[in-house]
Amino acid sequence: MTGKPIRFQQVSNDDYIKTLLEQHHTSEAFAVSLTEMLKAIGNGLYDTEPRTNYTLTTIKVWMRENVVNKIRSGTNIETFNWHWKLSFLSISF
């Protein structure tokens, strides 16, 4: 075994949120969202049967289906809670 051993210590959701806010200077929305996500994972979010039937999607196809068409249709992209800029949409589709 190499490296330093680690130890797991479960803390309450409130304590975790407080740590994120005070020690890592995150926003409250981020702290709550991260806590909810980790709680869902702990409750078995990924404990399902693995997917066996799937197709690969290129970034170009995904962007066309999920971003470009919504912008062209006039959909307000803020409703999707996207927190990244779409400055790369100058790619020719």
C-alpha positions in Angstrom: 0.0 0.0 0.0 1.3 3.4 -0.9 0.1 6.9 0.0 -1.6 8.1 3.1 -4.6 6.2 4.5 -7.9 8.1 4.5 -10.7 8.1 7.0 -14.4 8.6 6.3 -16.5 10.6 8.8 -20.1 11.3 8.0 -21.4 14.8 9.0 -24.8 16.3 9.0 -26.1 18.1 6.0 -26.2 21.4 7.9 -22.6 21.0 9.0 -21.4 20.2 5.5 -23.2 23.3 4.1 -21.7 25.4 6.9 -18.2 24.1 6.0 -18.7 24.9 2.3 -19.9 28.4 3.1 -17.3 29.3 5.7 -14.2 27.5 4.7 -14.6 27.2 0.9 -16.5 30.5 0.4 -19.2 29.0 -1.9 -22.6 30.4 -2.5 -25.5 29.1 -0.5 -27.1 27.8 -3.7 -24.0 25.8 -4.6 -23.6 24.4 -1.1 -27.2 23.3 -0.9 -27.2 21.8 -4.4 -23.9 19.9 -3.8 -25.3 18.5 -0.5 -28.5 17.4 -2.2 -26.5 15.7 -5.0 -24.3 13.8 -2.5 -27.3 12.8 -0.5 -29.0 11.4 -3.6 -25.8 9.5 -4.5 -25.7 8.1 -0.9 -29.3 7.0 -1.2 -28.5 4.9 -4.2 -28.9 7.2 -7.2 -26.3 5.1 -9.1 -27.3 1.7 -7.7 -29.3 0.7 -10.8 -28.7 -1.8 -13.5 -25.9 -0.6 -15.9 -27.1 0.6 -19.2 -26.4 -1.9 -22.0 -28.1 -0.2 -24.9 -26.7 3.2 -25.7 -25.3 5.1 -28.7 -22.4 7.5 -28.8 -23.3 11.2 -29.4 -20.8 13.7 -30.7 -20.6 17.1 -29.1 -21.8 18.6 -32.4 -25.0 16.5 -32.5 -25.6 17.1 -28.7 -25.2 20.8 -29.2 -27.6 20.8 -32.2 -30.2 18.8 -30.4 -30.0 20.4 -26.9 -28.8 24.0 -27.4 -29.0 25.3 -30.9 -32.5 24.2 -31.6 -33.8 25.6 -28.3 -32.2 29.0 -29.1 -33.6 29.0 -32.6 -37.0 28.2 -31.3 -36.9 31.1 -28.9 -36.7 29.0 -25.7 -35.3 30.9 -22.8 -32.1 29.0 -22.0 -32.1 30.3 -18.4 -35.0 28.0 -17.7 -32.5 25.1 -18.1 -30.4 26.5 -15.3 -27.3 26.4 -17.5 -24.4 28.3 -15.8 -22.0 28.3 -18.7 -21.6 30.7 -21.5 -22.6 29.7 -25.0 -19.8 31.7 -26.6 -18.7 28.6 -28.6 -21.9 28.6 -30.6 -20.1 30.2 -33.5 -19.2 26.7 -34.6 -20.9 26.0 -37.9 -23.8 23.5 -37.5 
